[in-house]
Amino acid sequence: MKIEIKIEGENIGEIIREVSKIIESNREEMRKLIKFFAHETMEAIDDKKILDRGADLYVKLNRAINWKYRQEK
């Protein structure tokens, strides 16, 4: 699929209508594309949550080790 967009003195309303026609005529492909982006977005959000949780656990573990070490001194 090739999309070529030129905005040289064109009416923005007409451009939107043309893009709408392209989307309407390719509904299944658009649905697949949206699902793909949604899936990738959810994975990125989950990755960030996991990294944040891992960092939080690391800090807590480090503090606990330091506290235990001070108690033994």
GROMACS elastic network, one bead per residue, 0.5 to 0.9 nm:
[ bonds ]
;  ai    aj funct       b0    kb
    5    15     6  0.85345   500
    6    10     6  0.80544   500
    7    10     6  0.54805   500
    7    11     6  0.82250   500
    7    12     6  0.83080   500
    7    15     6  0.82897   500
    8    11     6  0.89010   500
   10    13     6  0.86153   500
   10    14     6  0.73354   500
   10    15     6  0.72773   500
   11    14     6  0.53079   500
   11    15     6  0.64849   500
   11    16     6  0.88651   500
   12    15     6  0.50083   500
   12    16     6  0.62137   500
   12    17     6  0.86434   500
   13    16     6  0.51478   500
   13    17     6  0.62499   500
   13    18     6  0.87071   500
   14    17     6  0.50241   500
   14    18     6  0.62020   500
   14    19     6  0.86410   500
   15    18     6  0.51216   500
   15    19     6  0.62070   500
   15    20     6  0.85424   500
   16    19     6  0.51023   500
   16    20     6  0.60534   500
   16    21     6  0.86197   500
   17    21     6  0.62486   500
   17    22     6  0.87762   500
   18    21     6  0.50572   500
   18    22     6  0.63946   500
   18    23     6  0.87477   500
   19    22     6  0.50673   500
   19    23     6  0.62589   500
   19    24     6  0.86050   500
   20    23     6  0.50633   500
   20    24     6  0.60301   500
   20    25     6  0.85500   500
   21    24     6  0.50419   500
   21    25     6  0.60857   500
   21    26     6  0.85731   500
   22    25     6  0.52841   500
   22    26     6  0.62787   500
   22    27     6  0.86961   500
   23    26     6  0.51718   500
   23    27     6  0.59689   500
   23    29     6  0.86519   500
   23    30     6  0.67174   500
   24    27     6  0.54146   500
   24    30     6  0.87243   500
   25    28     6  0.87262   500
   26    29     6  0.54545   500
   26    30     6  0.61360   500
   26    31     6  0.86484   500
   27    30     6  0.50770   500
   27    31     6  0.60745   500
   27    32     6  0.86466   500
   28    31     6  0.50127   500
   28    32     6  0.62438   500
   28    33     6  0.85918   500
   29    32     6  0.50814   500
   29    33     6  0.61343   500
   29    34     6  0.86322   500
   30    34     6  0.60731   500
   30    35     6  0.84917   500
   31    34     6  0.51726   500
   31    35     6  0.61159   500
   31    36     6  0.85266   500
   32    35     6  0.51133   500
   32    36     6  0.60902   500
   32    37     6  0.86997   500
   33    36     6  0.50604   500
   33    37     6  0.62800   500
   33    38     6  0.85781   500
   34    37     6  0.51580   500
   34    38     6  0.60410   500
   34    39     6  0.85113   500
   35    38     6  0.50140   500
   35    39     6  0.60263   500
   35    40     6  0.85407   500
   36    39     6  0.51522   500
   36    40     6  0.61776   500
   36    41     6  0.85272   500
   37    40     6  0.51047   500
   37    41     6  0.59816   500
   37    42     6  0.85627   500
   38    41     6  0.50583   500
   38    42     6  0.61749   500
   38    43     6  0.86588   500
   39    42     6  0.51940   500
   39    43     6  0.62831   500
   39    44     6  0.86954   500
   40    43     6  0.51184   500
   40    44     6  0.62148   500
   40    45     6  0.86708   500
   41    44     6  0.50956   500
   41    45     6  0.61957   500
   41    46     6  0.85664   500
   42    45     6  0.50647   500
   42    46     6  0.60468   500
   42    47     6  0.84801   500
   43    46     6  0.50156   500
   43    47     6  0.59954   500
   43    48     6  0.85998   500
   44    47     6  0.50429   500
   44    48     6  0.62852   500
   44    49     6  0.86909   500
   45    48     6  0.52047   500
   45    49     6  0.62769   500
   45    50     6  0.86812   500
   46    49     6  0.50250   500
   46    50     6  0.61078   500
   46    51     6  0.85461   500
   47    50     6  0.51146   500
   47    51     6  0.61154   500
   47    52     6  0.85269   500
   48    51     6  0.50662   500
   48    52     6  0.60008   500
   48    53     6  0.84551   500
   49    52     6  0.50954   500
   49    53     6  0.60262   500
   49    54     6  0.84584   500
   50    53     6  0.50970   500
   50    54     6  0.60080   500
   50    55     6  0.85370   500
   51    54     6  0.50199   500
   51    55     6  0.60993   500
   51    56     6  0.85483   500
   52    55     6  0.51278   500
   52    56     6  0.61680   500
   52    57     6  0.86614   500
   53    56     6  0.50234   500
   53    57     6  0.61623   500
   53    58     6  0.85391   500
   54    57     6  0.51146   500
   54    58     6  0.60831   500
   54    59     6  0.86938   500
   55    58     6  0.50218   500
   55    59     6  0.62956   500
   55    60     6  0.87152   500
   56    59     6  0.52636   500
   56    60     6  0.63251   500
   56    61     6  0.86483   500
   57    60     6  0.50872   500
   57    61     6  0.60118   500
   57    62     6  0.84386   500
   58    61     6  0.51172   500
   58    62     6  0.60001   500
   58    63     6  0.85471   500
   59    62     6  0.50819   500
   59    63     6  0.61443   500
   59    64     6  0.85847   500
   60    63     6  0.51475   500
   60    64     6  0.61564   500
   60    65     6  0.86537   500
   61    64     6  0.50366   500
   61    65     6  0.61529   500
   61    66     6  0.85749   500
   62    65     6  0.51662   500
   62    66     6  0.61679   500
   62    67     6  0.85570   500
   63    66     6  0.50832   500
   63    67     6  0.60163   500
   63    68     6  0.85275   500
   64    67     6  0.50577   500
   64    68     6  0.60820   500
   64    69     6  0.85104   500
   65    68     6  0.51016   500
   65    69     6  0.60681   500
   65    70     6  0.86172   500
   66    69     6  0.50398   500
   66    70     6  0.61909   500
   66    71     6  0.86115   500
   67    70     6  0.51646   500
   67    71     6  0.62132   500
   67    72     6  0.87982   500
   68    71     6  0.50737   500
   68    72     6  0.63634   500
   68    73     6  0.89093   500
   69    72     6  0.52667   500
   69    73     6  0.65303   500
   70    73     6  0.52633   500
